[in-house]
């Protein structure tokens, strides 16, 4: 029996630990959320914490255990599943017996929900209320999904006594195995682009293939930023007999964490393409998958399996939420950063949450702090930033690098070094000082490029440790947080129920602060991004740079035209249409005024 999810929003993965235990907090209400499973150490610590809290008997797994990373991940996910199921059972009991609790639960369901109207009918019938409601809840309620996230590029080789271990022990491979061997029936979100070696490894696990009833125990979700990439990756996996159950489209710039800017393609036109061509994705993958399943001698399916399209990045009002569902026919909308202000849903320490509450638009920015070399959304004034400034004032640079998850640079050692580490930054700064030909300005620029990098492995998990009063060993790193720029428009801590009501238009948690429409906000980011790219380019302009910028500019202009036509005919955003129209014209003028440098003949 397949149940339709209770909600049409989900909580995406945030950082390494901001959603580390979100399912334990929200799954009983039918809300799905995503855990990052790349860092086995925090999972092991959180397992210990919940073991104690709920008096469970999960055993500790030491780093001396064979394949400890995967085993720790499996054990943590199994424990989360147990806790969620237990909480879900007690929640069902509670709403069956307690009318007030039932009303509160109904208040957070979508207005269009069949479940909501079914419960309302039962309540109005008066007869057999208890047993009717109990049976209805038993057959219709289901907890939110406990999904996991793996950043495909965070797949460092691992060593034992200076000897390289087989590929299956690489970081992302071990994470995948940890999920595959867990008892969960949920989805694995693969983000940050294609890793063919990792994708091929999925074939090793039966849970990712359909059973005799055509059911997938474990599903694959691909996070993508455009249609072309979805088609390429979907077909690559289909040729192995693997089905993508969901394409999760994320705004290139108006999102939290790492920002993968598209070539000026805006979210609206991207969503339009998915809407128009969803059937192409389904048909092409289905045909390839059937052939592969037959060749492998596995169960085949006569009809294509379900495929969802979901979207996230910068959504902030119920009207935007509703527009995405109705106009692009998406199955669910991701609400990430606003949930950092909901203590019931995410793991954030009080100091960092207070910083987020008071930070305005100018405080959220795209930084170069990620050792992956990809722009990274963050906010000014974090404890990590303050500690780093203090250290640098004393002439100390880089982190002690205890976890090495991002030790991916092979420049100085085959075992990999992280560009945020002391070791790497000291070598680089020495090289820089030895270069006599640099101008003071160029020296300063290159030094900042080196020292900007921050230790994300530690910084992104510290908030969870601090929130639960857990001991943090090693060098003080403070907290790194990676909210999307949309959070600038939210300014208060809210309860889970208030936030969910806000999403569905039954409450409003936003101050009256002239928040721009999500599509306009993203457009502004793309125009700023292009300006910054051109301004920061070196003196020697190449043909490929010019070509790239021209395409970028052209795509944004086409996006503006698309929005102009879309909003004119849409029944949504009517009250703000005049403002939106003026803003579209303004950005069009700004863009036209940007001159793309030409290659000197």
NORUR-V497675 format. One line per field, one symbol per residue. ss: DSSP state (a for helix, b for strand, c for the rest). burial: # if it has 24 or more other C-alpha atoms within 12 Angstrom, else .. A space follows every 10 residues. Layout:
BEGIN
ss->???
burial->???
END
This chain:
BEGIN
ss->ccccccccbb bccccccccc caaaaaaaac ccbbbbccca aaaaaaaaaa aaaccccccc cccccccaaa aaaaaaaaaa aaaaaaaaaa aaaaaaacaa aaaaaaaccc cccaaaaaaa aaaaacccaa aaaaaaaaaa cccccbbbbb bcccccccbb ccbbccaaac aaaaaaaaaa ccccccbbbb bccccaaaaa aaaacaaacc ccccccccbb bbbbccaaaa aaaaaaaacc cccbbbbbbb cccccccbcc ccccccaaaa aaaaaaaaaa aaaaaaaaaa aaaaaacccc cccccccbbb bbcccccaaa aaaaaaaccc cbbbccaaaa acccccccca aaaaaaaacc aaabbbbccc cccccbbbbc ccaaaaaaaa aaacccccbc ccccccccbc ccccccbccc baaaaaaaaa aaaaccccca aaaaaaaaaa accccaaaac caaaaaaccc cccccccccc ccccaaaaac cccccaaaaa aaaccccccc cccccccaaa aaaaaaaaaa aaaaaccccc ccaaaaaaaa aaaaaaaaaa aaaaaaaaac ccccccaaaa aaaaaaaaaa aaaccccccc c
burial->....###### ########## ########## ########## ########## .......#.# #.....#### ########## #####.##.. ###.##.... .#..###### #...##.### .##....... ..##.##..# ########## ########.. .......### ########## ########## #####..### ###.###### ....###### #######.## #.######## ########## ########## ########## #####..#.. ##.####### .##....### #..####### ########## #####.#### ########## ########## .##.#####. #.######## ###.###### #####.##.. ......#### #########. ....###### ######.##. .#........ ......#.## ########## #######... .....##### ########## ####.##### #####...## ....###### ########## #.##...... ........## .######### .###.##... .##...#..# #.##..##.. #..#.##... .
END
